[in-house]
Amino acid sequence: MVLVLLNFSGLMAQDVDLAYFNASENNEEVLLKWAISKGETCNGILITRSSDAINFEAVGQIEGVCGSPDFQQPYTFVDTSPLQNTIAYYRLELGISSFSDIISIELVSKNEKGYQVRPQPMNNNGKVYFDNSTGDEWILKVFNINAQLIFEDKTKNDFVELNTRDWPPGLFVFILSSGSTNIQGKLMISK
């Protein structure tokens, strides 16, 4: 899974202070972690999710008094049915009228070969996504249909960005490699 995190600080007033609020991918699910700062309390927590950062729906709830007057109180929640291949926005409703900042994450599902090309076909720009949770160095090589190398790049991310503006339209083959691991795939360029 590939994930992209954004933080939209200051979009909502915060009456209950959070020490942190973050999202991460965990076996194709979204793991949310947050902590209510020492001395802050609320009555229940509603975990909400949105696909547009405007319209939120409840995906979970923690009942009762939350937080503690004596220590920072951590919480976790697992979204077992997260949005795939789009940015998902999360927000906490702390009590009746207090909201957390909005955070986001993008889970990109891979095909059976372990990659995804987006968009497909590409016009001017795109990305090749693959699994790289360990942060290893990967090399991407792209070849035209005559087996000529036309692009090469290295990354420690779990994607490689491609600027295909000057590439001719057509079918291309790529090889992603790291150590003894190779992923082979195709991408299409249209103009």
Secondary structure as UniProt FT lines:
FT   STRAND          6..8
FT   TURN            9..10
FT   STRAND          18..26
FT   TURN            27..28
FT   STRAND          29..36
FT   TURN            38..39
FT   STRAND          40..50
FT   STRAND          57..68
FT   STRAND          73..79
FT   STRAND          87..94
FT   TURN            95..97
FT   STRAND          98..99
FT   STRAND          102..106
FT   TURN            112..113
FT   STRAND          115..118
FT   STRAND          125..130
FT   TURN            133..134
FT   STRAND          138..143
FT   TURN            145..146
FT   STRAND          149..155
FT   STRAND          159..163
FT   TURN            165..166
FT   STRAND          170..178
FT   TURN            179..180
FT   STRAND          181..189
//
